[in-house]
Amino acid sequence: MLISVKNLKKDFVNGEVVTSVLKGISFEIEKGSFVSIMGPSGSGKSTLMHILSFLDKPTSGDYIFEGKNIKNLSDDDLADMRSRKVGFIFQSFNLLNTLSVLENVALPLTYTNTPLDARNRRAKNLLEQVGLSHRLDYSPNKLSGGEKQRVAIARALVNNPEVIFADEPTGNLDSKSGAQVMKILQELNKKGNTIILVTHEKSTAEHAERIIKIKDGNIIEDVKNFCRQEAKDELIK
């Protein structure tokens, strides 16, 4: 099992006020899965993603990743896990306009011992996979929203992560660009990548094979998605 979450709780403390955001949730995710975590604003889905992606720790409960309980890891260990095990795709893209498209994709590898030529080769190969080999030297601010998100996908893959976290990846895109991004994510999943998609949109969530619905810090539904084929068909049109 890649991910096992057991009775996970997260509280935020402000003076004497304690706000319980996650209230004891449990689930498992197998390697190679495509899972949507869906819920309205304030449901706790973003807090859950932060814990799953090693950006935060739970207040109590267990998060076991590849057999390791993260509550036993130091902050340095968590930072190492983030750099090696996780790729991020954000709604706002988070690209640096001072760098070229190629440099943005290769950036995570600069924190490793990977030589420059190998970094650039890897980045070029991934940009080719997402259909942007003709944009290598462009600044991100010269790209469309859909192109920016495809650059972000290539960057998320550059470290060969165990899990790709996609946080509202179509939120800033038109319907056509959003469909292209979801098609790429489905193709990546077909190749064996584990993808955890965080969204409030039902139409986006339905591209995953499983949907975990969260409300007020609790899981209210965890089901296999039988509408996924319909979502795939929509991408083909």
N, C-alpha and C positions, 0 to 999 in steps of 0.2 A: 504493500500500500504506500503510495507517495505521500498522502496527507491524511492525518487522522486528528480530528478536533473533538475533544471530550469536555462537556460541561463548561465551555469557554465563557468567561465573564469579563467585562471591561467597564470600569467605573472611572469617571472624571471628577476630581475634587477641586472645588473652588471655595476656599475658606471652610465654612462649616457645611456647605452644600455639596452633597454627593449625587451625581447624576449617573444612573446605571444605563449604559448604552447597549451592551450585550448582556443577556440575562440567562446564560447557561445553555449554549447551543452545542450541538454535536452532529458530526457528519464525517464521511470519509470520501476521498477522491483518489481514484486510481490513475496511475500513469497513463498518458495518452487520451485522457478524457477531455471533453469540451463542456464546461459547466457555466451556466449563467447564474449569478447571484443578483436577484432582482428585488427591488423595493422602492418605496417612495423616499423623498428627501427626509432625512431624520430617522430612517428605519434602522440604521446601524451598519448598512452594507459597506460604506467607505471605511469605517473603523475596522470592520472585519478584514477588508482587503489590506489595510495597513499592517495588521497582525500577521496575516498569511504571507505577506511579502517582506517580513522581517523589518518593517519600519517602526514597529511598536511591539510591546509585550502585553499579554493579557493580565488582568488583575488577579484572576484565579482560573483554574482549569488547566487543561493540557492541549498544546499544539505540537504534534509529533510530525516531523518532516524527515522522510527517509530514515525513520527509526530514531531520530534525535529529538528530544524534548527541548523546545527552544527556551523554556524558562531556566534551563541549566547553562545557557550560553551567555557569554559576556557581550558587551556592546560591540567590541572589535570582532567577535565571532559572527555576530549578526550582520555587521557591515561586510564581512567576507562572504557570508551566505548570499547577501543581496547582489554582490558583484559577480558571483559565480553561478548562482542557481536561478536568478530571476531576470526576466526582461519586462520592461514597462512600456505600455502604450497609453498615452494620456489624451483626454478630450482636447486640451489646449496645445498638443503636439510637443511642447517643451524643446524646440530646436533653437540653436544659437545662430542668429543672423550674421555674426562675425566670422562664422566658419562656413565652408562650402558644404554642399550636400554630402560629398564623400567624407569630409572631415567629421561631420556630425555623426555619420554612421560608424566611423572608425573610433570615435571618441572613447567609448567604454574600454576599448583594448589598450588605450594609453596607460591605464592603471594596472596593466599586466606586464609581463616580460616579453610580449609579442613584438618582434621586430617591425619596423615601419612598413617594409615591403609586404610582409604577411598581413599586416593590418589593412593596408590598402587593397590587397588582392581579395581578402575576405569581404570588405565593404563593397567593392565593385561587383563581386559575385551576387551578393544579396540585393543590391540595387537593380541588377539585371533581372533577378527573380521577381521583383515587384514592378518591373516595367519602366525603370527610371535610369537606364544606362546612359541616356542622352542628357541627363541633368546633373552629372557628377560635379561640375565646376560652378553650378548655380548657387546663389545665396538662397536660403529658405524663403526669404521675403519676396522672391520672384516666382514662387510656386503657388499653385492653387491649393485650396484646403485639402482636397483629395490626395494631391501629390505630397503635401506635407505629412499626411498621415501614413502614406506608404513609405516615406523616408523614416518615420518613427517606427514602423513595423520592422524595416531592415535593421535599424539600430537595436531594437529589442532582441533581435536574433543573433547579433554579432558575437555574443559570448557563448553561443550554444546553450541557452538556459534550460533548466528542467521545466520551468513554468513561465508562461507568458501571461501577465496580468494586463487586461485591456479595460481601462476605466472610462466608460462612456465614449468609446472610440468613434462613434458616428455623431456625437452630440453637436459638433460644429460643422457638419457636412450636409450638402444637399442630398436628396434621395439617391441619385445616380452614383455619386462619390461614395456614399455610405454603403450602397450595395457592393461596390467594387472592394471596399475594405473588408466587408463581411465575407466576401468570396475568397479573398486572400487568407483570412483567418481559418475558414473551413478547409482550404487546401493545405495549410500548415498542419491543421489537426489531422488531416488524412495521412500526412507524412509521419505522424507520430508525436507531434508537439502537444503538450498539455496546455490547455487554454482555459483561463478563468476570466470570464467576462462580467463586469459589474455595470449594471444599467438600471434605469427606471422605465425603459421603454419595452413594452411587450413585444413589439415587432422585431426589435433587436435581440431580445432574449431568446426568441424562438429559433434562432440559428444554431443554438447549442443543443446537445443531445440530452441535457438534463437541466432542469431549472429549480433552483433553491430560492424560495420566496421568503423574504424577511419583513417583519413589521414590528415596530416597537421593541427591537432587540431580541425577538424570538423568531425561530423558523416556523412559519405557518403552513408551508407546503414544500415537499421535496419529491419531485416527480420526474420520470422519464418523459422526454418531450416527443410526443407522437406527431406534432405539427412540423417537425424539422424538415421533412421531405417537401412540404408545401413551401417553406422558406427557401429551400434550395431551388425549387422550381421558379420562384420569383426572381432569383438571381440570374437565372438563365435567360429570362425574357429580355 
